[in-house]
Amino acid sequence: MRDAILSNLENPKQLEKLYRDDKPAFKTTFNDLYPTLQTNLLVQGWYQRLNYSQDDALWGTPAERLFVVVAALLAALSTKLPDMFGFSKEFFFIRNIGFIVFPVLIAFFGWKNKIRWQTGVALAVLMLIAALYINLLPEAETEADTLVLACLHLPLWLWSLLGFTFGGATLKKANWLGFLRYNGELAVMTAVLLISGGLTTAITINLFRLIGWNIEDFYFNYVVACGLAAVPIVGTFLTRAQPTLVNKVSPVIAKLFSPVALVMLVIYLVATFMAKKDPYHDREFLLLFNALLIGVMALIFFSVAETNKSSHNRLQVLVLFLLSLVTLVINGIALSAVLFRISEWGITPNRAAVLGGNVLMLSHLIYVGYRLFGALTRRSDLALVGQSMTYFMPLYSFWSAFVTFVFPVLFGFK
C-alpha cells in the first residue's frame, strides 16, 4: 500500500481507487507518510478528508449552544406559567400554545441570519400584539366558533412568520422551499428525540418504582412537560448544526410514503363510496375529510421539496402527480360539501373558514399539478415544481391572519 500511494500521488483517480479498495489500510499508511509529504496540497486535502472529525460541529459554536440552552429553558418555563400565576391551564394552553416555541425559533433564525434590528423589533411587536389580542378575546358562555378558529389559525400565522425569518426576513429573498425542507427534517428529528425521550421516561419511572418511589406525577408535570417544549428547539439546532443527520433520511421517507399515501387514498375513496358515507350531511365526517386533505397536502409539499432537491426521478414525479390528482378529487368533494351546507343552512364562521381554506388549497393543488405534469412530460424544469410550492405560502399566511384577527370581529365574537 505504501508504494502504491507514493507512486500515485499525482493520480487522484488511482488514489481514490486505492482508498475504496481498503479504507483502513489506506488511512493508516497515509497518516504514516503524511509528515514527509505535507507540503503537497493534494496530500493535505487527503489528510483532512481522512482525519476530519464532525464531533465539534455536532454541538455547534459556544454561542449557539448557549442560545439553545437559554431558549429551551424559556420554552420550558413558559409551560409552567399557569402554575406560577394561577392561570387556568385550559385557557392558557389553548390560546398560547404557539407562543411557547415559535418566538424563540424566530429569534434563533433571526440571529443566525443577522436580520436588521428594525425587522427584529417589528417581528417582536407583531407577536406581542398577537399575544395580547388572543388572550383578550372574550369568552362566551358557550364555546365561540371564532375563538376556536382564532386559536387554531394563530399558530399557522406564527409558523409563517418563522418561514419569513428563516429566509432572512426579506420578501425578495424568501426561501420558502428551504423552509419546507427544514420542516420535514425537523419532523424527522423530533420523532427521533421523542422516541429517545419516551424510552428514557419508561426506564426512569420503572427504576424508581423498583425502590418504591412513584414519581409519575412529578416526572410528567415537570420533566416531560418541559422536555416537550424544548424538543423543537433542540431539533432545530441539531438539523442546522449537523444537517447530515437527517438530510439523507427525508428523501427516503418522501419516496416511501408518497406511493403508500396514493394507494391508501384511492382505497379510501372507494371504501367511502361503498360505505355510503355522506360529507354533505355528516358534519363530523366532513371535518375528518378536511383533516385528511390537510395531511395529504403536507405530504405533497414535503415530497415536492425533497424531489426538487434531488435528481429528476421520473417515477417519483409520476407518483406525486397522481397523488395531486387524487387529492384534487378529495378537495373537490370537500369544497362541494361546504358549499352545499352553506346553501342549505347559511354561512357560519366555521363554514366560511373551511370554504376559504379549501378554495386556497384547491388553487394551489391545481397549480402544483400543472407544474408536475410539465415536469413529467419534460415540457418544463423540475425546479418550477418547487417554485410552485412557494408562491402560495404568503397567501396561507394572509388567510391564517385574516381568520385569526378579522373573523372574531366580523362575526361578532360568536
Secondary structure as UniProt FT lines:
FT   HELIX           2..7
FT   TURN            8..10
FT   HELIX           12..21
FT   HELIX           23..37
FT   TURN            38..39
FT   HELIX           41..51
FT   HELIX           55..58
FT   HELIX           62..78
FT   TURN            79..80
FT   HELIX           81..85
FT   HELIX           89..112
FT   TURN            113..114
FT   HELIX           117..136
FT   HELIX           145..166
FT   TURN            167..168
FT   TURN            172..173
FT   HELIX           176..210
FT   TURN            211..212
FT   HELIX           216..218
FT   HELIX           219..224
FT   HELIX           225..241
FT   HELIX           243..245
FT   TURN            246..248
FT   HELIX           249..275
FT   TURN            279..281
FT   HELIX           283..309
FT   HELIX           314..345
FT   HELIX           349..376
FT   TURN            377..378
FT   HELIX           383..391
FT   HELIX           393..405
FT   HELIX           407..410
FT   TURN            411..413
//
